[in-house]
Amino acid sequence: MEKRGQFSFLYVASGDKDSETALRLLESSKIQFKKIPITRNGYGKFMFRDLHTTELPTLANAKTIHVGLRNIESFVRKHEASSLHSCVSRRDS
């Protein structure tokens, strides 16, 4: 699990298939995140200013930015694997 206070932000578009898949994936993971809906008249300008991309879905935290569904899936797999490894290591101690 992420350290307390570390949060990810998932930027999504309503009705976008990849955004919906990324949202379900994160909801089933142990990653703490906040969904940020992007609309034409909404946060798009701020997203580009802050993340230098407008591609959706995008997952960002204090250390990394994961652009696109494939990159988000990869991040979640690695996060889940490291969480599992951490739990096993603690039990073995």
N, C-alpha and C positions, 0 to 999 in steps of 0.2 A: 504494500500500500504506500501511497505517496506520503511524504512527511506532512505533519499537521501544518496547515496554513498554505501549502503548495496547492495551487488550483490550476486546472487547465480550462481553456475557453474553446468551445466548439462553435465555429462560425458556419451556419447552415442557411440554405434557401428553402422556403416552403415549397413542397411539391417536387423537389429535386430528389431523384432516386438515390444517388450517392450520399446525399446529406441524410436521408432517412436511414440508410444502411449504417452510416457512421454513428448516428444517434443511438440506434438499437445496440450496436456493438459496444459503445461506451456505457450505456445503461446496464449491460450485462457484465461489465468489468468492475474492477475495484478502483478505478480511476475517478477521482473527484473532479467534476467539471461543471461548467455553467454553459448552457446553450445560448448563443447569441444569434438571433434571427437577422438575416441580412435582407433588406428590401431595396428596391431601386431608389427610393427616397430616404432610406434610413442610414444605417451604419456603414455603407459601402465606402464612402470617402474616408471615414476614420479607419476602417480596416486596411485600406491601401496605405494610408499614412503610417499606421503602426506596424503593419506586417509586410508591406511592400508586395502584396499579392491581392488579387480579387478572386482567385480560384476557390471554389467551394466544393466540398467541405474543406475546412482548414482547422487544425487543432493546434493551439498555442499555449505554452506555459512560460515560466520565467527563463527557462534555458533553451527551449527548442520550439521550432515551428514545423508542423507536418502538413504539407499541402497535398490534397487529393486523397481519395479513399484508400488507394493502395498503401500510401505512406502511413496513414492513420492505422490501418490494419496491422502493418508491420510494427509500429510503435506499441500497439496494444498487446500483440503476441510477445514482444520482448519484455514489456512491463509485467505481464502475467507470468512469464517464465522466471523473471528475476524475483518476483514476489513468492513464487513457489519455492525457488531455491533458498530464499531467505528464511521461509518457514521451516524447511527441512533442516537447514543449518542450525537454527535455534533449538529444534528438538533434539538434535544430535549432541548438543553441548552439555 
